[in-house]
């Protein structure tokens, strides 16, 4: 089984109401339960807003920290799943459930293969 990252993106604009967020959380709980029941679950987590980030970088032998986010964009990572799937088609099927539950775009990316020992 390969591992895939399903990244959930928050798009700049009107924030969902408390009622909408409650509905989203419940729908995500259903996806999480399904992933776990089918053995595809590895790990998942939601993130605080991008403006809470701190960026750490090495420059000229020093470590610098600055308030985030790193990327100035209208779309920021809002949460993610790490899943196990037989192939990209299976990962995309899980992403279809995830985007419906989260009501936002979900990017699917495979993890790199570990080098043979």
N, C-alpha and C positions, 0 to 999 in steps of 0.2 A: 504494500500500500504506500502510495506517495502522500506527502503532506502538502496542504495548500493553505494559503492565507486568504481569508475572505475579509477584505477591508471595507468598513462602512464609512461613507463620507457624509459629513454635514455640509450642506450648501448654504452659503450666506443668504439671509433673508429673514422673513418672519419666523420666530421660534414657535414651535407647536404649543398649544395651550396645555394646561395641566391635565385636562381630560384626554387630549390626544396622546400625550406622553404616557399616561397610564395605559391606554389602549396599545401603544407601541410596546411597552414593557411586557404586557401580557402576551402579545403575539411573539415576542422574542423568547419568552419563557417556553412557549410551545415548540419553537424551533430547537431551543436548547435541549428540551426533553426528548425530542425526536432524534437529534444527533446522538445523545447519550444512549438511548434505547437501541439504536442501530449500530453502535460501536464506532461511530465516526468522530466523536468528540475527543479533542485533545485539550484545548484550552480556549477560553474566550474572555473578553473584558470590554467594558465601556470606558471611555476616557472623559475626563473633565474638559471644558472648552479649551481651545488652542491658546487663548490668552493667558492661561495658567502655566504654560510651558516655560522651561528654562533651557536655553541652548548652551551646550558645553562644547568648546572647540580648542584644539591645540594650535598655537600660532607663535612662531619664532621661539620655540622652547618653553612657552608659557601656556597655562590653561586659562582660558577666558570664559566667563559666563555672562550671558545677556538674557534679558527677558525675551520670551518667545512670542509667537511661534517662529520657527526657522524660515518657513516659506511664506511669502506674502501672496496669498491667494484667496479666492472666494470659497474654496472648498478645502476643508481640513478633515483629517482622520478623526472619526468620532468613536470608533470601537472596532473590534475585530473578532474573528474566530480563527483558530488553527484547527484544521480538520484532517482526517485521514480519508482518502478516496482512492478508488481503483484507478481512476483516470480523470482527465479534464472534464469529460462529459458528466461524470458523477459529481465533481466539484461544482460545475455550473448548475446542476439540478439543486444542490444545496443552496447556492447563491440565489437562485430564483425564489426559494422560500425566504431567504434572509432579506432580500430587497423588498419583498412584499411585507414582511413583518416590520422592518425598520422604516419603510416608506422613504427610502433614499437609495442612492446608487451604491452598489457593492462591486468592488474590483476583486478579481480572482487571480492569484499568482502562485505558481508552484515554488516550493522550496528547492534550493539547489541540492543535487544528489551529493551524498557524502563520498569522498574519494575511497576507492577500495584499499584495504590495508594490506 
